[in-house]
Amino acid sequence: MKKTASIDIGLKRIGVALCLAEGIVSPQEAILRKNRDQAARDVDAFLNEWNIELLVVGLPKGGSSSEEMERRIKHFVSLLKFSGKVVYQDEYGSSNEAKEMMQGVVRQKRDGRIDSMAAKVILERYFDALKASHG
């Protein structure tokens, strides 16, 4: 199986999750986004560090601003030097799911992990969709 990562691109943080072994998706510390170039460099460094071969990028679907967001996200991805395969995964509602997952977990620690929980949901959706299409 390919080493896979997912990113959830927000304005302040970029959530990241990894899947290095089948069926196990783990959220990582989110990447702070001070500016585009720095964030792209940090994402590249993260992908290199884990030798990622496949990158799953969350794309917002539905909602009024989704086209604008999609444009921004694709632009951000174009800044990456990542040479592996990039796929886009519909992330409609993933941050709400992530919030629900986090609610019981760490009430007091509202840190970068909530962003990465959304990335985790995105990656799990991608794998679910793959399973479904392979029967």
C-alpha positions in Angstrom: 0.0 0.0 0.0 1.2 3.5 -0.8 2.2 5.8 2.1 -0.6 8.3 2.1 -1.2 11.7 3.8 -4.2 14.0 3.7 -4.3 17.8 4.2 -7.2 20.0 5.3 -6.2 23.5 4.1 -7.6 26.2 6.4 -6.7 29.9 6.6 -4.7 29.7 9.8 -3.8 26.1 10.0 -3.4 23.1 7.7 -4.5 19.9 9.3 -2.5 16.8 8.4 -3.1 13.1 8.8 -1.1 10.0 7.8 -1.7 6.5 6.9 1.4 4.3 6.8 -0.3 1.0 7.5 -3.6 -0.2 6.1 -6.6 0.9 8.1 -4.7 3.1 10.5 -5.1 6.9 10.0 -3.4 9.1 12.6 -3.8 12.9 12.9 -0.6 14.8 13.2 0.2 18.2 14.6 -1.4 20.8 12.3 0.9 23.1 10.3 0.6 26.8 11.2 0.0 29.0 8.2 1.7 32.3 8.5 1.9 32.8 4.7 1.4 30.7 1.6 5.1 30.0 0.8 6.0 29.1 4.3 3.0 26.8 4.6 3.8 25.1 1.3 7.4 24.6 2.4 6.2 23.1 5.7 3.8 20.8 3.9 6.5 19.7 1.6 8.9 19.0 4.5 6.2 16.9 6.2 5.6 14.9 3.0 9.3 14.3 2.5 9.8 13.3 6.1 7.3 10.5 5.8 8.2 9.6 2.2 4.6 10.1 1.2 3.5 8.8 -2.2 -0.1 9.8 -2.3 -1.6 13.1 -1.1 -5.3 13.4 -0.5 -6.5 17.0 -0.4 -9.9 18.0 1.2 -12.1 20.0 -1.1 -15.2 21.8 0.2 -18.3 20.9 -1.7 -21.6 22.7 -1.4 -21.9 26.0 0.3 -21.6 29.4 -1.4 -17.9 29.9 -1.1 -16.9 26.5 -2.2 -15.8 27.6 -5.7 -13.5 30.3 -4.3 -12.1 27.9 -1.7 -11.5 25.2 -4.4 -9.6 27.8 -6.4 -7.5 28.7 -3.4 -6.8 25.1 -2.4 -5.8 24.1 -6.0 -3.5 27.1 -6.1 -1.9 26.1 -2.8 -1.4 22.5 -4.0 0.3 23.9 -7.2 2.9 25.6 -4.9 4.0 22.2 -3.5 7.1 20.5 -4.9 5.5 17.1 -4.1 6.1 14.7 -6.9 3.7 12.0 -5.9 0.1 11.6 -6.8 -2.5 14.1 -5.6 -6.2 13.3 -5.4 -9.0 15.5 -4.2 -11.6 14.3 -1.7 -15.0 15.9 -1.0 -14.7 17.2 2.6 -18.3 18.5 3.0 -19.0 18.4 6.7 -15.6 16.8 7.7 -14.8 19.5 10.2 -18.2 19.1 11.9 -17.5 15.4 12.2 -14.1 16.2 13.5 -15.5 18.5 16.2 -17.9 15.8 17.3 -15.0 13.3 17.6 -13.0 15.7 19.6 -15.7 16.8 22.0 -15.3 14.0 24.4 -11.5 13.7 23.8 -9.7 16.8 24.9 -12.0 19.6 26.0 -9.3 21.9 27.3 -6.8 21.3 24.5 -8.2 23.2 21.6 -5.0 23.1 19.6 -4.0 22.1 16.2 -5.3 18.6 16.5 -8.9 19.6 15.8 -7.7 20.7 12.3 -5.9 17.4 11.9 -9.0 15.5 12.9 -10.7 16.9 9.8 -7.8 15.7 7.7 -8.2 12.3 9.4 -11.9 12.2 8.4 -11.0 13.2 4.8 -8.4 10.3 4.6 -10.9 7.8 6.0 -13.5 8.9 3.5 -11.0 8.5 0.7 -10.3 4.9 1.8 -14.0 4.1 2.3 -14.7 5.4 -1.3 -11.8 3.3 -2.6 -13.2 0.2 -0.9 -16.7 0.9 -2.2 -15.4 1.2 -5.8 -13.3 -2.0 -5.6 -16.4 -3.9 -4.4 
